[in-house]
């Protein structure tokens, strides 16, 4: 969520490469399989039976004559064998370990590092509102190839182990895109606005539901241009880049949640062979 001190030239090249890698068509191809903490496991499953992982329903899509489960893995997922339930059957898949880099940042507003009791009450309310959206499961087939929601260099990649004012905090659960204040933020795929508001950490925020537990989040906006319940298409403007909430500069924090697991957004930007 915080603009970090990374080489903008390098990450500009990364962002451009990701844009050029997008296929011309955007039907429901699966995201890239990367079974690591913070990744996505794409697993072939039987054609019948509800699929769940750790008690939560999992997205399934059809590709040719196969049925695929698209499983989001939290950054806290333990490496090793994991179990997927399909109806009354179980399937085992393996999660590999992954080491993420560290990021150390200084936040001038100490209250945003160590909140006051009244802040904690607001944070709890914020989380309840967002969790309701993250847990929603609409049984529709989403478009799984995303476009970047903003133009600019990636200033902080997904998964960074963060230290704020020397104190360890939760890993970075999204992708930060640096851009000027007021630059447009657009929907990366069709979706519905399921939550919005001004939150303590995230500032002005919008959450889009794309179907089957796939939710995207847009934080630190200077302006919100949609309303609760709006249906948006790929490329529709949803707001503008800002620096609201806990930030060190104007940028977009873009998060992707799948079966309530925050996963690496780049896995949805291109499908590798």
C-alpha positions as CSV (number, residue, x, y, z in Angstrom):
1,X,0.0,0.0,0.0
2,X,3.0,2.3,0.4
3,X,5.1,3.7,-2.4
4,X,8.5,2.2,-1.8
5,X,12.0,3.2,-2.8
6,X,12.6,0.9,-5.8
7,X,14.2,1.6,-9.1
8,X,11.3,3.1,-11.1
9,X,13.1,2.5,-14.4
10,X,13.3,-1.2,-13.8
11,X,9.7,-1.5,-12.8
12,X,8.5,0.6,-15.7
13,X,10.0,-2.0,-18.0
14,X,8.3,-4.7,-16.0
15,X,4.9,-2.9,-16.2
16,X,5.4,-2.4,-20.0
17,X,6.3,-6.0,-20.5
18,X,3.2,-7.2,-18.6
19,X,1.0,-5.0,-20.8
20,X,2.5,-6.3,-24.0
21,X,2.1,-9.8,-22.8
22,X,-1.6,-9.7,-22.6
23,X,-3.4,-11.8,-25.2
24,X,-5.7,-10.1,-27.7
25,X,-8.8,-12.0,-26.3
26,X,-9.8,-11.9,-22.7
27,X,-12.2,-14.9,-22.2
28,X,-11.9,-17.0,-19.0
29,X,-8.5,-18.4,-19.4
30,X,-7.0,-19.5,-16.0
31,X,-4.4,-17.3,-14.3
32,X,-0.8,-18.5,-14.2
33,X,-0.2,-21.5,-11.9
34,X,2.2,-20.6,-9.1
35,X,1.5,-22.8,-6.1
36,X,3.5,-20.8,-3.5
37,X,2.3,-18.7,-0.5
38,X,0.6,-15.7,-2.1
39,X,0.1,-17.5,-5.4
40,X,-2.6,-19.4,-7.3
41,X,-2.9,-23.1,-7.8
42,X,-4.6,-24.3,-10.9
43,X,-5.7,-27.9,-10.4
44,X,-7.7,-30.2,-12.6
45,X,-10.7,-31.6,-10.7
46,X,-13.6,-34.0,-11.4
47,X,-16.5,-32.5,-13.4
48,X,-19.0,-32.7,-10.5
49,X,-18.9,-31.7,-6.8
50,X,-18.5,-28.3,-5.0
51,X,-14.8,-27.5,-4.5
52,X,-13.6,-26.1,-1.2
53,X,-10.2,-25.2,0.3
54,X,-9.8,-24.7,4.0
55,X,-13.5,-24.4,4.4
56,X,-14.0,-21.8,1.6
57,X,-15.6,-22.3,-1.8
58,X,-13.2,-22.3,-4.7
59,X,-13.6,-20.9,-8.2
60,X,-13.9,-23.5,-11.0
61,X,-13.8,-22.9,-14.8
62,X,-14.0,-25.1,-17.8
63,X,-11.1,-25.2,-20.3
64,X,-11.7,-27.5,-23.3
65,X,-12.9,-30.8,-21.7
66,X,-11.3,-30.1,-18.3
67,X,-12.7,-28.6,-15.2
68,X,-10.1,-26.5,-13.3
69,X,-10.1,-25.3,-9.7
70,X,-8.5,-21.8,-9.3
71,X,-7.3,-21.8,-5.7
72,X,-5.9,-18.7,-4.0
73,X,-3.2,-19.3,-1.4
74,X,-2.6,-16.8,1.4
75,X,0.9,-15.5,2.2
76,X,0.6,-17.5,5.4
77,X,0.0,-20.8,3.6
78,X,2.5,-23.4,4.8
79,X,4.7,-25.0,2.2
80,X,4.0,-28.7,1.7
81,X,1.0,-30.9,0.8
82,X,-2.4,-29.2,0.9
83,X,-5.8,-30.8,0.5
84,X,-8.6,-29.7,-1.8
85,X,-12.1,-31.1,-1.3
86,X,-14.3,-31.9,-4.3
87,X,-17.7,-33.1,-3.1
88,X,-16.9,-36.1,-0.9
89,X,-13.5,-36.6,-2.5
90,X,-10.1,-35.1,-1.6
91,X,-7.2,-34.1,-3.8
92,X,-3.7,-33.3,-2.6
93,X,-1.5,-30.7,-4.2
94,X,1.9,-29.3,-3.3
95,X,2.8,-25.8,-2.3
96,X,6.4,-24.7,-2.7
97,X,8.2,-22.3,-0.5
98,X,9.0,-18.7,-1.7
99,X,11.2,-16.1,-0.1
100,X,10.0,-12.5,-0.5
101,X,12.2,-9.4,-0.2
102,X,12.1,-7.0,2.7
103,X,11.1,-3.3,2.6
104,X,11.8,-0.8,5.4
105,X,9.9,2.5,5.3
106,X,9.6,5.5,7.6
107,X,6.1,6.8,8.2
108,X,5.9,10.4,9.5
109,X,2.4,10.0,11.0
110,X,3.2,7.7,13.9
111,X,-0.5,7.2,14.6
112,X,-0.7,5.2,11.3
113,X,2.0,2.9,12.6
114,X,0.7,2.5,16.2
115,X,-3.0,3.5,16.1
116,X,-4.8,5.0,19.1
117,X,-7.7,3.1,20.7
118,X,-10.3,5.1,18.7
119,X,-8.4,4.3,15.6
120,X,-8.5,0.6,16.4
121,X,-12.3,0.8,16.6
122,X,-12.4,2.4,13.2
123,X,-10.0,-0.2,11.8
124,X,-12.1,-3.0,13.1
125,X,-15.2,-1.5,11.4
126,X,-13.3,-1.1,8.2
127,X,-12.1,-4.7,8.2
128,X,-15.6,-6.0,8.8
129,X,-17.0,-4.1,5.9
130,X,-14.2,-5.2,3.5
131,X,-14.3,-8.8,4.8
132,X,-18.0,-9.0,3.9
133,X,-17.0,-8.2,0.3
134,X,-14.0,-10.6,0.3
135,X,-16.2,-13.5,1.4
136,X,-18.9,-12.9,-1.2
137,X,-19.3,-15.7,-3.8
138,X,-21.3,-14.9,-6.9
139,X,-21.7,-18.0,-9.1
140,X,-20.8,-16.3,-12.4
141,X,-17.8,-16.9,-14.7
142,X,-15.4,-14.0,-14.5
143,X,-12.9,-12.8,-17.1
144,X,-9.6,-14.0,-15.7
145,X,-7.1,-12.0,-17.8
146,X,-6.7,-8.6,-16.3
147,X,-5.4,-5.3,-17.8
148,X,-3.4,-3.0,-15.5
149,X,-5.7,-0.6,-13.8
150,X,-3.4,2.4,-14.0
151,X,-0.4,3.5,-16.0
152,X,2.9,3.9,-14.2
153,X,5.9,2.0,-12.8
154,X,5.4,-0.8,-10.2
155,X,6.9,0.8,-7.1
156,X,6.3,-2.0,-4.7
157,X,5.8,-5.6,-5.8
158,X,3.6,-8.1,-4.1
159,X,4.7,-10.0,-1.0
160,X,7.3,-7.7,0.5
161,X,8.1,-8.3,4.2
162,X,7.5,-4.8,5.6
163,X,9.1,-2.9,8.5
164,X,7.5,0.4,9.3
165,X,9.6,2.7,11.5
166,X,11.6,-0.4,12.3
167,X,8.6,-2.4,13.4
168,X,7.6,-5.6,11.5
169,X,4.2,-5.5,9.9
170,X,2.1,-7.7,7.6
171,X,3.6,-8.5,4.2
172,X,2.6,-6.3,1.2
173,X,-0.6,-7.9,0.0
174,X,-0.9,-6.1,-3.4
175,X,0.9,-4.3,-6.2
176,X,1.7,-0.6,-6.0
177,X,1.6,1.4,-9.2
178,X,3.2,4.9,-8.9
179,X,1.4,7.6,-10.8
180,X,0.7,11.4,-10.5
181,X,-2.1,12.6,-8.3
182,X,-5.4,12.6,-10.3
183,X,-4.3,10.0,-12.9
184,X,-7.1,7.7,-13.9
185,X,-7.8,4.3,-12.3
186,X,-9.8,1.9,-14.5
187,X,-11.4,-1.5,-14.1
188,X,-9.1,-4.3,-15.2
189,X,-12.1,-6.6,-16.0
190,X,-15.9,-6.5,-15.8
191,X,-17.1,-6.4,-12.2
192,X,-19.6,-4.9,-9.7
193,X,-18.8,-2.4,-7.0
194,X,-19.4,-4.3,-3.7
195,X,-17.8,-1.9,-1.2
196,X,-16.3,1.6,-1.1
197,X,-15.4,4.1,1.5
198,X,-12.6,6.0,3.3
199,X,-10.7,3.6,5.4
200,X,-8.0,4.3,8.1
201,X,-5.1,2.5,6.4
202,X,-6.3,2.3,2.8
203,X,-7.8,5.8,2.4
204,X,-10.4,6.1,-0.4
205,X,-11.0,2.6,-1.5
206,X,-13.2,0.6,-4.0
207,X,-13.7,-3.1,-4.2
208,X,-15.0,-4.9,-7.3
209,X,-16.5,-8.3,-7.4
210,X,-15.7,-10.2,-10.6
211,X,-17.4,-13.4,-9.7
212,X,-16.7,-16.7,-7.9
213,X,-14.8,-15.1,-5.0
214,X,-12.5,-13.0,-7.2
215,X,-12.4,-9.5,-5.7
216,X,-10.1,-6.7,-6.6
217,X,-9.3,-3.7,-4.4
218,X,-8.1,-0.1,-5.2
219,X,-6.7,2.0,-2.4
220,X,-5.4,5.5,-1.6
221,X,-7.6,7.1,-4.3
222,X,-8.0,10.9,-4.5
223,X,-11.5,10.5,-5.9
224,X,-14.0,7.7,-6.3
225,X,-16.1,7.9,-9.5
226,X,-18.4,4.9,-8.9
227,X,-21.3,4.1,-6.6
228,X,-22.1,1.0,-4.6
229,X,-23.8,-1.6,-6.9
230,X,-22.5,-0.1,-10.2
231,X,-21.6,-2.6,-12.9
232,X,-18.3,-1.7,-14.7
233,X,-16.7,-3.0,-17.8
234,X,-13.0,-3.4,-18.6
235,X,-11.4,0.1,-19.0
236,X,-14.2,2.0,-17.2
237,X,-12.9,4.7,-14.9
238,X,-13.5,4.0,-11.2
239,X,-11.5,6.8,-9.7
240,X,-8.2,8.7,-9.6
241,X,-4.7,8.2,-8.1
242,X,-4.2,9.8,-4.7
243,X,-2.3,9.6,-1.4
244,X,-5.1,9.1,1.1
245,X,-4.6,6.7,4.0
246,X,-1.2,5.3,5.1
247,X,1.2,6.3,2.2
248,X,4.5,7.9,1.5
249,X,3.5,9.3,-1.9
250,X,0.7,9.2,-4.5
251,X,0.1,5.7,-6.0
252,X,-2.5,3.0,-6.5
253,X,-2.4,-0.1,-4.2
254,X,-4.1,-2.8,-6.3
255,X,-5.0,-6.0,-4.5
256,X,-6.5,-9.3,-5.8
257,X,-8.4,-11.6,-3.5
258,X,-9.4,-15.2,-4.4
259,X,-11.4,-17.3,-2.0
260,X,-10.5,-14.7,0.6
261,X,-6.7,-15.1,0.0
262,X,-4.7,-12.0,-1.1
263,X,-2.7,-13.2,-4.1
264,X,-0.1,-11.8,-6.5
265,X,-2.0,-9.7,-9.1
266,X,0.6,-10.3,-11.8
267,X,-0.6,-13.9,-12.1
268,X,-3.7,-12.5,-13.8
269,X,-1.9,-10.2,-16.1
270,X,-0.6,-12.9,-18.5
271,X,-1.0,-16.6,-18.9
272,X,2.4,-18.2,-19.5
273,X,2.7,-21.3,-21.8
